[in-house]
């Protein structure tokens, strides 16, 4: 998984999430890429959500 656009702190966050997910599932062997992908997807979703919150509610001004 490509994390070139992430800061070192963001990469560490993805790494820790992947590790947590792997631990929760009982530490299955040979599935590192799967857990990294899941963690990166969660990180990207959260980052997009945070941007939306920071920008405000786009539906708020429609009334």
Secondary structure, 3 states (H helix, E strand, C coil): CCCCCCCHHHHHHHHHHHHHHHHHCCCCCCCHHHHHHHHHHHHHHHHHHHHHHHHCCCCHHHC
